[in-house]
Amino acid sequence: METKSRVYRLLEMIILLSSRHKKWRVRELADHFGVSTTTIYRDFEIMEEMRIPVYQEENHTYSILEDFYFKPPDLNRDEALALLLAGQAFQGSFFHIEML
């Protein structure tokens, strides 16, 4: 897999670590993203700063607590509209977004 931006990698890692069906080892994450294990540990530190509850299990696998969710931002109508318009204007410009 090609190297992607840190933001994209963090977002995808949050999704992967939130899975109830698979726990991830650091080496698996590093191989999946094509980065070093040191980079994965740095990403964990960033997630910790973002208050995302990543935890290590006894078998050295990592996951995010099941009850974690991103609190929606407290935006007024104008801020929400500006964010929506910006998203539409730059869709696909910085990184590929796959719509399901």
Helices and strands as residue ranges (DSSP letters): H 6-17, H 26-33, H 37-49, E 54-56, E 62-64, H 77-89
